[in-house]
Amino acid sequence: MPLSRSARLGAVATAAASFLVIAASSAPTPGADGVGDSYFPQLGNGGYDARHYALDLAYDPDTDRLDGRTTITARATQNLSSFDLDLQKLDVTKVEVNGRRAQFTREGDEIRVTPRGSLSKGREFKVAVTYGGVPEPLGGPIVFGSQYGWMKTTDGVFVACEPNAASTWFPSSDHPSDKAAFDIRIKAPKGLTAVSNGRLVSTYDKGGSTYTHWREKKQMATYLATATIGKFDVRTGVTPGGTPIYVAIDPVLANSNNVDVYAVTAEATDYWSKVFGPYPFEETGAIVDDMPAAGFSLETQTKPVYSAVRNETTIVHELAHQWFGDSVSTERWKDIWLNEGFATYSQWLWAEYKGTRSAHDSFLAGYNARPAENPFWQTVVGDPQRDTMFASAVYQRGAMTLQVLRERIGDAAFFKLLPTWTKLHRYGNANTDDFVRLAEKISGQQLDDLFQTWLFATGKPTL
């Protein structure tokens, strides 16, 4: 049936309006200056997905100066007129997008890059940033009151960046929700060893410098990157289970060893591979540096960094993080218990494996040691707030939650849950709701009350 003139005009008007809506929605717009994390609203960036970082670094320990060129390969997730990078303090001298000079402006820790032409949604692009200066470590209450990030040592630098210090030494989308592969090339004075993530591709001397190239092929959150430099005794090999291992220990600490870092790293890597699922990366290892001012260790991907020679339980904790935190990373920082609660629970599992104490007894020891009026019980583990995101309750009550879960659903379901979780979210991100749903699916039980009581309520739960 033919349309009337008014109907035809209406159809034309509707089509024109639809075209305007489509055209408006596809017009290039700036990417957001953060991913909207409630703890760090400007960390990370919107409008693109970082896929690969190529870091070319030159470090002078005498002056603590870092000169770098970082090339990020990314995919636009919208039509972009401009986009942001996170970079703290260091001076930017040049930015290029797809090989062409690009304009950039700076506001605080945000670098806004405007390429010569817009970037189309779904297309890959490269942004190269040339920069330099003296990186400044971060401080404040977050990491136990310690400084963290790029930290000067007597012979080099100790680099441990959780949660927000990666952008103190390279421009990035500095949030764990935007993971990428890495190539890290480091120029340092001859006689020093530069240790980073993944596998060692090459190292050679030229003039008075040593050039080292590390490659991490698997997805990695920016805070897990390291470029620790100093004098190290290096031991390499393969664990009994077949995983390559690289352990670097500051010779200053050689005579203070109260633990065989190499042996424990090898044993724990193989044991967790049985409990949590296959080891997720190409290499395991450790970096043990003489850095007493740091006072902490960090699960940097493939090679945890230790600020001194630590005990056995610290090593098994950091290695458990390779599954819980590194391979499976939080979507938002409020879910940090998924990292720390699991790694702490792994210490209880290790004691059980070694026959020294059951996880049930470890739970009771922590539970009974803290009376109901202890402030420990006032932390909301499922959303502990930024400045207390590493409060002891996140670790200990997080681990308690897992023991209560284990006793509710039984060992068969619990030890199916752990490797299923790491397989389901391997190299990706997940949140607390994802874990609760999976636990309920595997156990066939409704578990809302358990998680509400142990993760989201304050006060000491009754047993």
Phi, psi and chi 1 to 4 in degrees:
 res  aa     phi    psi   chi1   chi2   chi3   chi4
   1 MET       -  126.0 -178.6 -178.4  -67.0      -
   2 PRO   -67.3  146.5   21.5  -30.4      -      -
   3 LEU   -79.0  149.0  -66.5  172.9      -      -
   4 SER   -71.2  165.3   67.3      -      -      -
   5 ARG   -59.9  -42.2 -178.1  172.4 -176.7  -86.1
   6 SER   -66.4  -37.5   60.1      -      -      -
   7 ALA   -66.3  -40.0      -      -      -      -
   8 ARG   -62.8  -43.3  -71.6 -161.8  -56.0  -88.7
   9 LEU   -63.5  -39.0  -71.2  171.9      -      -
  10 GLY   -63.5  -40.8      -      -      -      -
  11 ALA   -64.5  -41.6      -      -      -      -
  12 VAL   -62.6  -44.0  170.0      -      -      -
  13 ALA   -62.5  -41.9      -      -      -      -
  14 THR   -63.3  -44.2  -59.6      -      -      -
  15 ALA   -62.5  -41.4      -      -      -      -
  16 ALA   -63.8  -42.1      -      -      -      -
  17 ALA   -64.3  -41.6      -      -      -      -
  18 SER   -62.3  -40.6  -61.1      -      -      -
  19 PHE   -62.2  -41.3  174.0   77.5      -      -
  20 LEU   -64.8  -39.2  -72.1  172.6      -      -
  21 VAL   -63.6  -45.7  168.6      -      -      -
  22 ILE   -63.6  -44.6  -67.6  168.9      -      -
  23 ALA   -62.9  -40.6      -      -      -      -
  24 ALA   -66.5  -40.3      -      -      -      -
  25 SER   -70.2  -25.7   66.3      -      -      -
  26 SER   -96.6   -0.7   60.8      -      -      -
  27 ALA   -65.2  138.5      -      -      -      -
  28 PRO   -60.6  136.0  -21.4   33.1      -      -
  29 THR  -134.3  159.9   53.5      -      -      -
  30 PRO   -68.1  145.0  -18.7   31.6      -      -
  31 GLY   -73.9  152.5      -      -      -      -
  32 ALA   -65.4  152.6      -      -      -      -
  33 ASP   -88.5    9.8   64.7   -1.8      -      -
  34 GLY  -169.9  166.4      -      -      -      -
  35 VAL   -91.6   -1.3  -62.6      -      -      -
  36 GLY    84.9   22.2      -      -      -      -
  37 ASP   -63.3  131.6 -168.8  -60.5      -      -
  38 SER   -64.1  -25.5   58.1      -      -      -
  39 TYR   -86.3  -34.6  -68.9    5.4      -      -
  40 PHE  -136.7   78.5  -57.2   96.2      -      -
  41 PRO   -57.4  -29.3  -24.7   34.3      -      -
  42 GLN  -100.1    4.2  -75.0 -169.7  -62.4      -
  43 LEU   -75.5  145.8  -85.9 -165.9      -      -
  44 GLY    72.9  176.8      -      -      -      -
  45 ASN  -148.7  152.1  -62.9  -71.2      -      -
  46 GLY   -97.0  164.3      -      -      -      -
  47 GLY    94.8  -10.4      -      -      -      -
  48 TYR  -154.6  163.0   65.1   90.2      -      -
  49 ASP  -120.5  114.1  170.7   24.9      -      -
  50 ALA   -67.5  131.6      -      -      -      -
  51 ARG  -111.2  -31.7  -49.6  -60.8  -69.4  -87.9
  52 HIS  -155.5  139.5 -179.5  -94.1      -      -
  53 TYR  -114.8  130.7  -72.2   87.0      -      -
  54 ALA  -113.1  108.1      -      -      -      -
  55 LEU  -101.9  123.2  -52.2 -175.0      -      -
  56 ASP  -115.0  108.9  -69.8  -80.6      -      -
  57 LEU  -121.1  142.6  -50.9  171.1      -      -
  58 ALA  -128.4  124.0      -      -      -      -
  59 TYR  -124.2  134.1  179.5   62.3      -      -
  60 ASP  -115.4  104.9 -178.1   -5.8      -      -
  61 PRO   -63.6  -26.0  -17.8   30.0      -      -
  62 ASP   -64.9  -37.8  -69.0  -21.1      -      -
  63 THR  -107.0  -10.4   61.1      -      -      -
  64 ASP    65.1   21.0 -159.1   22.3      -      -
  65 ARG   -87.0  137.6 -178.5  174.2  175.0   86.4
  66 LEU  -117.0  127.7  176.2   70.8      -      -
  67 ASP  -116.7  132.2  -73.3  -70.8      -      -
  68 GLY  -143.6  158.2      -      -      -      -
  69 ARG  -135.2  115.6  178.4  179.8  167.4   88.2
  70 THR  -110.0  127.3  -69.6      -      -      -
  71 THR  -113.8  119.2  -56.6      -      -      -
  72 ILE  -107.2  125.8  -54.5  169.0      -      -
  73 THR   -97.0  124.9  -57.0      -      -      -
  74 ALA  -138.2  162.4      -      -      -      -
  75 ARG  -116.8  127.5 -178.1  178.2   57.9   83.3
  76 ALA   -69.3  132.4      -      -      -      -
  77 THR  -102.9    2.9   55.9      -      -      -
  78 GLN  -154.8  170.2   66.4 -175.7   65.0      -
  79 ASN   -73.6  115.3  -68.3  -32.8      -      -
  80 LEU  -104.9  127.7  -79.4  172.9      -      -
  81 SER   -91.4  -28.6   57.9      -      -      -
  82 SER  -160.1  166.3   63.6      -      -      -
  83 PHE  -152.3  164.5   58.5   91.2      -      -
  84 ASP  -109.8  154.9  -83.4   32.2      -      -
  85 LEU  -127.8  149.0  -63.2  170.0      -      -
  86 ASP   -93.1  127.6  -58.8  -45.2      -      -
  87 LEU  -155.1  126.1 -175.6   65.8      -      -
  88 GLN  -104.3  121.9  -57.0 -174.2   50.1      -
  89 LYS    74.5  -41.6  -53.8  -67.4 -168.2  -71.0
  90 LEU   -65.1  150.9  -60.2  176.3      -      -
  91 ASP   -88.8  130.6  -63.2  -37.3      -      -
  92 VAL   -97.2  129.9  175.0      -      -      -
  93 THR  -107.1  -25.2   52.6      -      -      -
  94 LYS  -157.7  141.9 -176.4  168.5   69.5  171.5
  95 VAL  -130.5  133.5  178.6      -      -      -
  96 GLU  -126.6  141.0  -62.4  164.8  -80.8      -
  97 VAL  -120.5  121.6  176.8      -      -      -
  98 ASN    51.4   40.6  -66.7  -28.8      -      -
  99 GLY    83.1    0.1      -      -      -      -
 100 ARG  -115.2  139.9  -56.2  172.7   70.5 -168.9
 101 ARG   -55.7  138.3  -72.7  -70.4  -76.3 -101.3
 102 ALA  -125.1  149.2      -      -      -      -
 103 GLN   -74.9  149.6  -68.7 -175.6  -30.9      -
 104 PHE  -148.3  150.4   65.8   91.6      -      -
 105 THR  -129.1  164.1   56.9      -      -      -
 106 ARG  -132.4  136.0 -177.4  166.9 -156.7  156.8
 107 GLU  -137.6  104.0 -173.2  171.2  -23.9      -
 108 GLY    64.1 -123.3      -      -      -      -
 109 ASP   -94.3   10.8  -60.4  -25.6      -      -
 110 GLU  -108.1  126.1  -65.4  -70.4  -36.3      -
 111 ILE  -103.9  117.0  -52.1  -69.5      -      -
 112 ARG   -98.3  121.6  170.5  135.1  -60.9 -152.8
 113 VAL  -107.0  128.6  179.1      -      -      -
 114 THR  -117.7  103.5  -55.5      -      -      -
 115 PRO   -69.9  164.0   22.5  -28.2      -      -
 116 ARG   -63.6  -36.0  -68.3 -168.1 -174.7 -175.2
 117 GLY  -125.9  156.9      -      -      -      -
 118 SER   -67.6  159.2   61.3      -      -      -
 119 LEU  -107.7  127.2  -57.3  170.4      -      -
 120 SER   -81.9  142.0  -59.8      -      -      -
 121 LYS   -54.9  134.1 -179.7  179.8  178.8  179.5
 122 GLY    88.3  -10.8      -      -      -      -
 123 ARG   -92.1  145.9  -65.1  -64.9  -63.6  -86.2
 124 GLU   -85.2  145.4 -157.2  169.5   78.6      -
 125 PHE  -144.6  162.9   65.8   93.7      -      -
 126 LYS  -120.8  134.7  -69.7 -178.7 -175.9  -71.4
 127 VAL  -123.6  126.6   52.6      -      -      -
 128 ALA  -114.2  128.1      -      -      -      -
 129 VAL  -120.6  125.9 -177.3      -      -      -
 130 THR  -102.8  129.9  -54.9      -      -      -
 131 TYR  -155.2  171.5   60.3   98.7      -      -
 132 GLY  -174.7  172.6      -      -      -      -
 133 GLY   140.8 -167.7      -      -      -      -
 134 VAL  -104.5  108.9  175.9      -      -      -
 135 PRO   -62.1  140.8  -20.4   32.7      -      -
 136 GLU  -110.2  126.7  -63.3  179.3   22.7      -
 137 PRO   -66.2  157.4   23.5  -31.8      -      -
 138 LEU   -94.5  160.0  -57.4 -177.4      -      -
 139 GLY  -138.2 -154.9      -      -      -      -
 140 GLY    98.1 -170.2      -      -      -      -
 141 PRO   -81.4  -13.3   29.8  -35.0      -      -
 142 ILE   -60.3  -53.3  -63.9  176.0      -      -
 143 VAL   -98.5   70.1 -176.1      -      -      -
 144 PHE    56.3   24.1  -37.8  117.0      -      -
 145 GLY    79.4    0.3      -      -      -      -
 146 SER   -84.3  156.1  173.0      -      -      -
 147 GLN   -71.2  157.9  -71.2 -169.7  -31.7      -
 148 TYR  -156.2  162.5   60.4  100.6      -      -
 149 GLY   111.8 -128.7      -      -      -      -
 150 TRP   -92.1  105.0 -173.6  -84.2      -      -
 151 MET  -120.6  121.4  -57.4 -179.4   68.4      -
 152 LYS   -66.5  135.4 -174.9   87.4  174.7   68.3
 153 THR  -115.3  178.6   63.2      -      -      -
 154 THR   -65.9  -27.9   55.3      -      -      -
 155 ASP  -122.7    7.9   58.2    6.1      -      -
 156 GLY   174.0 -124.4      -      -      -      -
 157 VAL  -151.2  142.6   64.3      -      -      -
 158 PHE  -110.8  122.7  175.8   86.4      -      -
 159 VAL  -120.4  109.4 -175.4      -      -      -
 160 ALA  -143.4  113.9      -      -      -      -
 161 CYS  -115.7    4.6  -62.2      -      -      -
 162 GLU   -68.7  134.8 -171.4  178.8   26.4      -
 163 PRO   -98.7  -20.2   34.0  -35.2      -      -
 164 ASN  -134.8   29.1   61.0  -33.0      -      -
 165 ALA  -110.2    1.4      -      -      -      -
 166 ALA   -59.6  -36.8      -      -      -      -
 167 SER   -75.4    4.7   49.0      -      -      -
 168 THR   -82.2  -10.4   63.5      -      -      -
 169 TRP  -135.5   -7.9   61.0  -76.6      -      -
 170 PHE  -154.5  143.5   67.0   96.1      -      -
 171 PRO   -67.7  140.5   22.7  -30.2      -      -
 172 SER  -165.5  175.2   56.6      -      -      -
 173 SER   -99.7   89.9 -179.7      -      -      -
 174 ASP   -86.6   66.0 -167.4    9.0      -      -
 175 HIS  -148.4  140.6 -170.2  -87.8      -      -
 176 PRO   -63.3  -15.4   15.9  -28.2      -      -
 177 SER   -73.3  -12.2   62.2      -      -      -
 178 ASP  -118.5   82.4 -164.7   -1.9      -      -
 179 LYS   -90.7  155.9  -60.0  163.4   77.5  168.9
 180 ALA  -155.0  165.8      -      -      -      -
 181 ALA   -81.3  160.6      -      -      -      -
 182 PHE  -137.1  141.1  -82.2   73.9      -      -
 183 ASP  -119.7  124.1  -83.2  -86.6      -      -
 184 ILE  -123.5  114.5  -59.5  177.0      -      -
 185 ARG  -111.5  129.7  -63.8  173.2  178.0   85.9
 186 ILE  -128.5  127.3  -55.1  164.2      -      -
 187 LYS  -103.7  124.4  174.7 -172.2  174.5 -174.8
 188 ALA  -141.1  162.5      -      -      -      -
 189 PRO   -58.2  141.7  -26.4   35.7      -      -
 190 LYS   -56.2  137.6 -170.8  174.7  177.9  179.4
 191 GLY   103.0  -14.4      -      -      -      -
 192 LEU  -103.4  153.0  -60.8 -176.9      -      -
 193 THR  -111.7  131.5  -59.9      -      -      -
 194 ALA  -105.4  123.3      -      -      -      -
 195 VAL  -119.2  133.3 -169.6      -      -      -
 196 SER  -140.3 -161.4 -171.7      -      -      -
 197 ASN   -88.6  154.7  -46.7   89.3      -      -
 198 GLY    81.8 -143.0      -      -      -      -
 199 ARG  -107.5  148.8  -60.4  -63.8  -55.7  -84.7
 200 LEU   -75.5  119.1 -179.6   62.7      -      -
 201 VAL   -85.1  -46.2  176.3      -      -      -
 202 SER  -162.5  156.4   65.0      -      -      -
 203 THR  -151.5  136.3 -177.8      -      -      -
 204 TYR  -155.3  157.4   63.6   90.4      -      -
 205 ASP  -100.7  141.5  -65.2  -26.5      -      -
 206 LYS  -148.0  119.6 -176.3  178.6  179.2 -178.2
 207 GLY    63.2 -131.8      -      -      -      -
 208 GLY   -96.9   17.8      -      -      -      -
 209 SER  -124.8  155.0  -59.2      -      -      -
 210 THR  -113.0  131.4  -62.6      -      -      -
 211 TYR  -109.7  125.3  -64.0   78.7      -      -
 212 THR  -128.3  136.6  -52.4      -      -      -
 213 HIS  -125.3  119.0  176.8 -170.1      -      -
 214 TRP  -112.7  147.0  -68.8   88.3      -      -
 215 ARG  -133.5  124.0  173.6  172.9  -66.8  152.1
 216 GLU  -109.4  106.4  176.0   50.1  -82.4      -
 217 LYS   -77.0  -28.4  -66.4  179.9 -179.8  178.1
 218 LYS   -84.1  155.6  -56.7  -58.6 -176.2 -174.3
 219 GLN   -56.1  135.3  -63.2  -77.0  -67.4      -
 220 MET  -139.7  135.0 -179.4  165.2   73.2      -
 221 ALA   -70.4  146.3      -      -      -      -
 222 THR   -58.7  -37.6   48.4      -      -      -
 223 TYR   -66.7  -14.7   79.1   88.7      -      -
 224 LEU   -90.3   -2.6  -64.0  169.9      -      -
 225 ALA   -77.2  144.5      -      -      -      -
 226 THR  -139.4  156.2 -170.3      -      -      -
 227 ALA  -143.0   59.4      -      -      -      -
 228 THR   -75.9  129.8  -65.9      -      -      -
 229 ILE  -127.6  137.4  -58.8  166.3      -      -
 230 GLY   170.6 -167.7      -      -      -      -
 231 LYS   -88.5  123.8  -67.2  177.6 -179.2  176.1
 232 PHE  -137.5  144.1  -68.2  105.1      -      -
 233 ASP   -91.7  123.3  -67.0  -31.6      -      -
 234 VAL  -109.3  134.2  175.2      -      -      -
 235 ARG  -126.9  130.4 -178.2 -179.4  173.0 -169.8
 236 THR  -124.3  161.9   62.2      -      -      -
 237 GLY   172.7 -151.3      -      -      -      -
 238 VAL  -138.4  137.1  178.8      -      -      -
 239 THR   -66.8  160.5   72.7      -      -      -
 240 PRO   -54.3  -29.1  -29.1   36.5      -      -
 241 GLY   -82.6   -5.4      -      -      -      -
 242 GLY   103.8    8.3      -      -      -      -
 243 THR   -91.6  127.2  -59.2      -      -      -
 244 PRO   -57.2  144.9  -25.4   35.1      -      -
 245 ILE  -135.5  140.3 -179.6  171.3      -      -
 246 TYR  -137.3  114.9 -178.8  109.0      -      -
 247 VAL  -122.6  124.0  172.2      -      -      -
 248 ALA  -116.1  124.6      -      -      -      -
 249 ILE  -126.2  129.7  -61.6  178.7      -      -
 250 ASP   -60.3  124.6 -169.7  -37.8      -      -
 251 PRO   -60.0  -22.3   17.5  -29.2      -      -
 252 VAL   -59.7  -29.1  169.4      -      -      -
 253 LEU   -95.6    0.4  -59.5  170.8      -      -
 254 ALA   -58.6  -36.9      -      -      -      -
 255 ASN   -91.7    0.9  -64.4  -37.1      -      -
 256 SER  -107.2   13.7   61.5      -      -      -
 257 ASN   -63.8  122.2  -82.3    2.5      -      -
 258 ASN  -112.1    9.3   54.6    2.8      -      -
 259 VAL  -154.1  143.4   59.8      -      -      -
 260 ASP   -85.8   95.4 -174.0  -24.3      -      -
 261 VAL   -59.1  -42.9  177.8      -      -      -
 262 TYR   -62.2  -48.9 -175.0   95.4      -      -
 263 ALA   -65.5  -43.7      -      -      -      -
 264 VAL   -67.5  -40.0  174.2      -      -      -
 265 THR   -59.9  -44.5  -63.3      -      -      -
 266 ALA   -64.4  -46.7      -      -      -      -
 267 GLU   -66.1  -44.3 -176.1 -176.6    6.2      -
 268 ALA   -67.7  -39.6      -      -      -      -
 269 THR   -58.1  -45.2  -62.2      -      -      -
 270 ASP   -69.7  -38.5  -73.2  -10.7      -      -
 271 TYR   -69.1  -45.7 -177.6   63.5      -      -
 272 TRP   -63.2  -27.9  -65.4  145.3      -      -
 273 SER   -63.9  -27.5  -62.8      -      -      -
 274 LYS   -81.0  -35.6  -63.4  173.0 -175.7  173.9
 275 VAL   -86.5  -41.5  179.9      -      -      -
 276 PHE  -101.3   -7.3  -56.7  146.5      -      -
 277 GLY   107.8  170.2      -      -      -      -
 278 PRO   -53.7  143.4  -23.5   32.4      -      -
 279 TYR   -56.3  129.7 -177.6   68.2      -      -
 280 PRO   -81.2   -8.1   23.3  -28.1      -      -
 281 PHE  -124.7  175.0  -53.4  117.2      -      -
 282 GLU   -80.3  -22.1  -70.7 -173.9  -71.8      -
 283 GLU  -147.1  149.8 -175.9  166.1  -89.4      -
 284 THR  -117.0  170.8 -173.0      -      -      -
 285 GLY   163.9 -158.9      -      -      -      -
 286 ALA  -162.2  150.8      -      -      -      -
 287 ILE  -125.5  112.1  -53.6  167.9      -      -
 288 VAL  -110.1  110.6 -176.1      -      -      -
 289 ASP  -118.1  154.5 -154.6   -2.3      -      -
 290 ASP   -86.7   88.1 -177.9   26.9      -      -
 291 MET  -138.6   69.3 -173.2   54.0 -170.1      -
 292 PRO   -61.9  -25.0   18.9  -30.1      -      -
 293 ALA   -66.7  -23.7      -      -      -      -
 294 ALA   -74.2  -49.4      -      -      -      -
 295 GLY    68.2   19.0      -      -      -      -
 296 PHE  -151.7  168.0   64.9   90.3      -      -
 297 SER  -121.6  163.8  -58.5      -      -      -
 298 LEU  -145.4  143.0  179.4   65.6      -      -
 299 GLU   -80.2   45.2   62.4  -88.3   17.4      -
 300 THR   -49.4  138.8   48.3      -      -      -
 301 GLN   -61.9  128.6 -166.9  155.7  -55.9      -
 302 THR    77.2  -26.5   71.2      -      -      -
 303 LYS  -144.6   90.5  -65.4  174.6 -164.5   66.3
 304 PRO   -55.3  144.8  -26.0   34.5      -      -
 305 VAL  -102.7  132.0  -69.6      -      -      -
 306 TYR  -117.4  130.7  -55.3   93.5      -      -
 307 SER   -81.8    5.6   55.2      -      -      -
 308 ALA  -172.6 -179.4      -      -      -      -
 309 VAL   -73.6  119.2  175.2      -      -      -
 310 ARG   -99.2  174.6  -64.0  -66.4  171.9 -177.0
 311 ASN   -84.7  174.3   55.0   33.0      -      -
 312 GLU   -61.1  -40.1 -174.8  172.1  -59.9      -
 313 THR   -67.7  -32.2   56.4      -      -      -
 314 THR   -63.7  -41.3  -58.4      -      -      -
 315 ILE   -64.3  -45.1  -64.3  171.3      -      -
 316 VAL   -68.1  -31.4  -57.3      -      -      -
 317 HIS   -62.5  -51.9  175.9  107.6      -      -
 318 GLU   -66.3  -33.7  -58.1  -55.8  -19.1      -
 319 LEU   -72.4  -34.2  -73.8  171.6      -      -
 320 ALA   -61.1  -31.5      -      -      -      -
 321 HIS   -61.2  -22.6  -88.6  -52.1      -      -
 322 GLN   -59.3  -30.5  -57.2  -56.5  -51.9      -
 323 TRP   -87.7  -49.2  -74.0  -99.0      -      -
 324 PHE  -103.6   89.7  -57.4  102.5      -      -
 325 GLY   131.4  -43.6      -      -      -      -
 326 ASP   -92.1  -61.2  -66.5   14.7      -      -
 327 SER   -70.0  -52.8  177.6      -      -      -
 328 VAL  -100.4  109.6 -176.6      -      -      -
 329 SER  -107.3  155.0  -57.2      -      -      -
 330 THR   -68.7  147.0   56.6      -      -      -
 331 GLU   -75.1  -37.2  -78.3 -176.0   -3.6      -
 332 ARG  -137.5  152.6  -66.6  -68.6 -175.9  -92.4
 333 TRP   -66.4  -19.6  -79.0  111.6      -      -
 334 LYS   -65.6  -19.6   69.2 -177.8  178.8   66.1
 335 ASP   -91.2   24.9  -69.9  -46.3      -      -
 336 ILE   -60.3  -21.1 -172.1   64.4      -      -
 337 TRP   -60.4  -28.0   86.6  -84.4      -      -
 338 LEU   -62.3  -24.7  -71.3  170.8      -      -
 339 ASN   -87.1  -59.5  -63.7    5.6      -      -
 340 GLU   -77.7  -35.5  -59.3  -56.1  -13.8      -
 341 GLY   -64.4  -41.3      -      -      -      -
 342 PHE   -69.0  -41.8  -78.7   68.2      -      -
 343 ALA   -67.4  -36.2      -      -      -      -
 344 THR   -68.7  -41.2  -58.0      -      -      -
 345 TYR   -61.7  -31.6 -170.2   68.6      -      -
 346 SER   -63.2  -31.0   73.8      -      -      -
 347 GLN   -63.8  -38.5  -63.2  173.5 -130.4      -
 348 TRP   -68.1  -38.8  -59.9   -0.7      -      -
 349 LEU   -65.0  -36.1  -70.5  178.9      -      -
 350 TRP   -65.8  -43.2 -174.1 -100.2      -      -
 351 ALA   -62.1  -38.0      -      -      -      -
 352 GLU   -64.3  -44.2 -158.6  166.4   76.9      -
 353 TYR   -62.4  -37.9  160.4   63.8      -      -
 354 LYS   -82.2   -9.0  -71.1  -67.6 -173.4  178.1
 355 GLY    79.3   18.7      -      -      -      -
 356 THR   -93.4  -31.8   56.1      -      -      -
 357 ARG  -165.3  140.2 -174.0  158.7   71.9  172.1
 358 SER   -74.2  156.0   69.6      -      -      -
 359 ALA   -62.8  -33.0      -      -      -      -
 360 HIS   -61.5  -43.8  175.9   80.4      -      -
 361 ASP   -70.1  -34.5  -73.8  -13.4      -      -
 362 SER   -62.8  -41.7  -66.5      -      -      -
 363 PHE   -59.2  -50.6  167.2   89.2      -      -
 364 LEU   -63.0  -37.7  -75.3  179.1      -      -
 365 ALA   -61.0  -45.2      -      -      -      -
 366 GLY   -69.3  -39.4      -      -      -      -
 367 TYR   -66.8  -46.5 -180.0   86.6      -      -
 368 ASN   -75.6  -21.2  -67.9  -30.3      -      -
 369 ALA   -75.0  -13.1      -      -      -      -
 370 ARG  -120.1  108.2  -61.0  172.8  175.3   93.3
 371 PRO   -66.2  163.8   21.0  -30.2      -      -
 372 ALA   -58.5  -30.1      -      -      -      -
 373 GLU   -83.2   -3.1   62.9  -87.8   15.1      -
 374 ASN   -63.9  133.4 -168.5  -52.5      -      -
 375 PRO   -57.9  -20.0  -21.5   30.3      -      -
 376 PHE   -48.6  -39.9  172.0   91.5      -      -
 377 TRP   -79.7   -1.5  -60.1  108.0      -      -
 378 GLN   -94.8   -5.5  -63.1  -51.8  -51.5      -
 379 THR   -77.7  130.2  -62.2      -      -      -
 380 VAL   -85.2  101.1  178.2      -      -      -
 381 VAL   -62.2  -33.5  175.1      -      -      -
 382 GLY   -77.5   -6.8      -      -      -      -
 383 ASP  -162.6   72.7 -170.5    1.0      -      -
 384 PRO   -78.8   -4.3   28.6  -34.6      -      -
 385 GLN    80.0  151.6  -55.1  -52.7  -57.2      -
 386 ARG   -56.8  -53.8 -170.9 -165.5   71.8  176.0
 387 ASP   -73.2  -11.4  -72.7   -5.2      -      -
 388 THR  -123.2   27.2   46.8      -      -      -
 389 MET   -68.2  -18.8   61.3 -170.2  -74.5      -
 390 PHE  -111.5   28.3  -62.6  114.9      -      -
 391 ALA   -61.6  152.1      -      -      -      -
 392 SER   -58.1  -30.7   62.4      -      -      -
 393 ALA   -64.8  -32.2      -      -      -      -
 394 VAL   -60.4  -39.3  174.8      -      -      -
 395 TYR   -75.4  -57.7  -66.7   69.7      -      -
 396 GLN   -77.1  -46.7  -64.3  -67.8  -35.8      -
 397 ARG   -72.0  -29.5 -171.4  166.7  172.4  169.0
 398 GLY   -60.0  -45.3      -      -      -      -
 399 ALA   -65.3  -39.3      -      -      -      -
 400 MET   -58.8  -39.5  -69.5  177.9 -169.8      -
 401 THR   -57.1  -42.3  -56.8      -      -      -
 402 LEU   -68.9  -36.8  -66.7  171.5      -      -
 403 GLN   -67.7  -41.5 -179.4   61.2   21.7      -
 404 VAL   -61.4  -41.5  172.2      -      -      -
 405 LEU   -61.6  -45.7  173.8   65.0      -      -
 406 ARG   -58.6  -43.2  176.4 -178.6  171.2 -178.6
 407 GLU   -73.2  -25.4  -64.5 -174.7   15.9      -
 408 ARG   -75.2  -46.1  167.7   82.1   76.1   87.5
 409 ILE   -96.9  -13.9   68.8  176.5      -      -
 410 GLY    92.5  156.4      -      -      -      -
 411 ASP   -62.7  -39.1  -84.8   12.4      -      -
 412 ALA   -60.3  -47.7      -      -      -      -
 413 ALA   -69.8  -40.1      -      -      -      -
 414 PHE   -64.7  -44.4 -176.4   78.8      -      -
 415 PHE   -83.0   -1.3  -73.0  105.7      -      -
 416 LYS   -88.4  -35.6 -179.8 -178.3  178.2 -176.3
 417 LEU   -61.4  -45.7  171.4   62.0      -      -
 418 LEU   -60.3  -54.6  -62.8 -176.7      -      -
 419 PRO   -69.4  -25.9   22.4  -31.2      -      -
 420 THR   -66.7  -41.6  -57.2      -      -      -
 421 TRP   -60.2  -48.1  172.7 -105.6      -      -
 422 THR   -70.2  -28.8   64.1      -      -      -
 423 LYS   -75.7  -41.6 -178.6  179.5  179.6 -179.4
 424 LEU   -64.9  -35.9 -166.0   61.3      -      -
 425 HIS  -114.6   20.4  -60.3  -72.1      -      -
 426 ARG   -52.7  127.2 -165.2  171.5  171.7   92.5
 427 TYR    64.4   16.9  -49.0  127.7      -      -
 428 GLY  -125.0 -153.5      -      -      -      -
 429 ASN  -130.3  153.2  -61.2   81.8      -      -
 430 ALA  -154.0  169.9      -      -      -      -
 431 ASN  -134.6  177.7   59.2   42.2      -      -
 432 THR   -61.2  -41.3  -61.0      -      -      -
 433 ASP   -59.3  -39.2  -72.9  -16.3      -      -
 434 ASP   -59.2  -42.0  -65.2  -32.5      -      -
 435 PHE   -68.4  -42.6 -176.2   72.6      -      -
 436 VAL   -61.1  -45.1  173.4      -      -      -
 437 ARG   -60.7  -42.5  -78.7 -165.1  -62.0  -91.1
 438 LEU   -68.0  -41.0 -175.1   63.1      -      -
 439 ALA   -61.3  -40.0      -      -      -      -
 440 GLU   -68.9  -37.8  -69.6 -177.3  -24.9      -
 441 LYS   -65.7  -45.8  179.8  179.7  178.7 -178.6
 442 ILE   -72.0  -37.5  -73.5  177.0      -      -
 443 SER   -84.7  -22.9   68.0      -      -      -
 444 GLY    72.3   17.2      -      -      -      -
 445 GLN  -116.7  153.5  -62.6 -175.5   33.5      -
 446 GLN   -83.6  123.3 -172.2   74.9   17.7      -
 447 LEU  -122.2   12.0  -60.4  169.0      -      -
 448 ASP   -56.1  -41.6  -72.5   -7.9      -      -
 449 ASP   -63.4  -40.9   61.7  -42.7      -      -
 450 LEU   -61.7  -51.2 -174.0  156.8      -      -
 451 PHE   -70.7  -33.8  -71.4  103.6      -      -
 452 GLN   -62.4  -44.6  176.5   61.0   33.5      -
 453 THR   -66.7  -44.9  -62.6      -      -      -
 454 TRP   -91.1  -24.7  -75.0   90.1      -      -
 455 LEU  -106.8  -32.2  -66.4 -179.2      -      -
 456 PHE  -119.1   -7.5  -64.5  101.9      -      -
 457 ALA  -102.8  149.9      -      -      -      -
 458 THR   -94.7  166.3   56.3      -      -      -
 459 GLY    96.0  159.9      -      -      -      -
 460 LYS   -83.0  116.7 -174.9  173.2 -177.4  175.8
 461 PRO   -64.4  148.6  -18.8   31.8      -      -
 462 THR   -84.8  147.7   53.3      -      -      -
 463 LEU   -97.3      -  -63.7 -176.9      -      -
